[in-house]
Amino acid sequence: NKFRMQNKGLIRLFAILFGIVSIYQLSFTFVANKVDAEAETYALNKISDAEENYVAKREAEESRYLDSLNNEEVFNLGFAQFTYAEVKEKELNKGLDLKG
């Protein structure tokens, strides 16, 4: 019985650690998606639909915006800070079927 109680504690510990690691990993994906959405909004606001070739111009503007953030801190956990480039590197990769 004592052995079984120790196993329950060990299982609970692993479950908690797994949950913490999962949240840590997912946080990079959330931050990357948030910054990407901000870049898209920035490009939409800067270039109107009336401009010729506006889609390509928006994509270029969005790319410039994101490039400007590559070395800027976008995520601070208190014990570690991450630039946009680091966040993109650590985000969970989406399979082809998950990209929208």
C-alpha positions, 0 to 999 in steps of 0.5 A: 500500500505504501508503494502504491501511494508513492506511485500516485505521487510520482504520477501526479508530479509527472502530470504537473511537470508535463502540464508546465512544459506544455504551457511553456511550449504553447506560449511561444506559439501564442506570442508568435501568432499575436505578433504576426496578427499585429503585423498583418493589421499594421500592413492593412492600416498602412496600405489601402485597398484602392492602391494598385497591387495592394496585396503584394505591397501589404505582404512586403510591408508585413514582412518589413514590420516582422523583420524590424522585430527580429532582434526586439524583445517580444516575450518576457517571462520574468526569468527569460526574455525572447526576441521575435526571431527566437519566438518564431524558432521555438513556436510549435511547427504546424503541419501542412494540414493545420496551416490556414 
